[in-house]
Each structure stands twice: as structure tokens, then as C-alpha cells.
Amino acid sequence: MNLLRQAVKRILTSCVPSRWLLTRGPRQTTTKTPRIALTFDDGPHPEHTSKLLDILQANQLTATFFVVGKNAEQAPGLVQRIVDEGHELGNHTWSHGEPSQTSPSLFLEEIQRTDELLAALTGVVPQTVRPPKGELNLAKLRGLWKQSKNVALWNVDPRDYRMTSDAEVSAWVSTYKPQDGDVLLFHDNHPWASQALTQLANRGTFDRVETVSVSTLVGISPASNSPVAVSTIAST
Ligand SMILES: [Zn+2]
């Protein structure tokens, strides 16, 4: 089943533009500095997201945070800080429910509820959605595209959510070779993303790449202004 899902995903991502369904950014033809997108899912987390933002700021890095609505509700200050410090906000549903247990209508309701919260908190509606576990069926995908949402998956997964030690972070960092267009998946409800960024910075990785938001990577506007966009979404 997993193999089938992977095959469908491969076919879909090869058939549609990366701005609609992103796994890896398009290769640049003119600029020489490789561009990569750092992405952080499942926050905001009071401790780990705050630390991560400090590290991003200290190293002048740009990232995308795919926040869970119910977590954002508990940490409005962090959500605002993400925006204020130039990062992109993405929508990662309200409750992060198990995809197989979440109907398309519930999934889309959760996307809308999270959009409305983020709009109320920051004044912007995220343009980009990342479904929990990166799993979508055609009804969910069609529903997102109908709302002109962009779907962002990833092509580099350090599996930080499974890490248990600094040594595991180091093992991954030592093998990572940035490629133009990489979309890296981290989680800011765990401590290991901060460790990974610190180690990558210490190795000089960020001196050789430009970090950009997922929207910049695919050349779209990252967000829309809130009041009109929310009412538009609510009526569809
Ligand atoms: Zn997630």
C-alpha cells in the first residue's frame, strides 16, 4: 500500500507544476547559489520554536513554519514572531489528525479554521498547506486546489522526530549535501531541529546556500491579506 502511495505521489509530482504540488523546487537556470527551503512542522512549541527562531535570526536564515492551528492558538506571540522575523507561515491543519481517519470535508474544515486563526493573529492567510504526514487523497488535493492553495511536501527528511541524541543529529548533518531546490522537513515540537541547524551553521553549510521560503522557491506570493481572503475561502 505504501509503495502504491509512493508511486501515485511520484506520478502526480511529475505531472503538475511544483507551485501546486511541491516536493523539490525547480532548478535555477541563472543564479549560481543553491537555494534550499528549511521547513518546520507541528509547532509552534513554547520552548523549541522560540529557540529555533533565535538560531534562524542569528544566522540570517529564512524558513517556513507549517503550524498546527490548535498549537498556534496557544502561542499567538510565537506566530506573530514567525511573521515579524520574515518567515513564512504555512497551514498544517487544526488538529493534525491521522490522515486515514480524517475525511476530506473535515480536513478542509480544519484548513479553513486554521487559516481564520492565523489571519486573526497576523493579518495574513497562508498560501501553502502541508498535510499531516504528507498524505493526501485526490478529494483533499482537489479541495485545496479549488481554494487555490499550494501543497508543499519535501524531498529531504532527516527524520528528526525519531532522533534521540545529538549523535544522531551529527550523523545526519555529516551526510547532508545541499542540492539546489531541496525542501528539508524538520519538526519544531522536538529539540533536534535546533541542533541540526546549529551543526549545519558550524560546518559552513549556510555560507554556501541561500535559504528561502517555500513560496519563494516556487515563485509564488507567500500569503494573502486577511479579511477578503478569509471571506472568500469561507464562501467556497
Ligand atoms: Zn506534522
Boltz pocket constraint, residues with backbone or C-beta under 6 A from the ligand:
constraints:
  - pocket:
      binder: B
      contacts: [[A, 41], [A, 42], [A, 92], [A, 96], [A, 131], [A, 132], [A, 133]]
      max_distance: 6.0
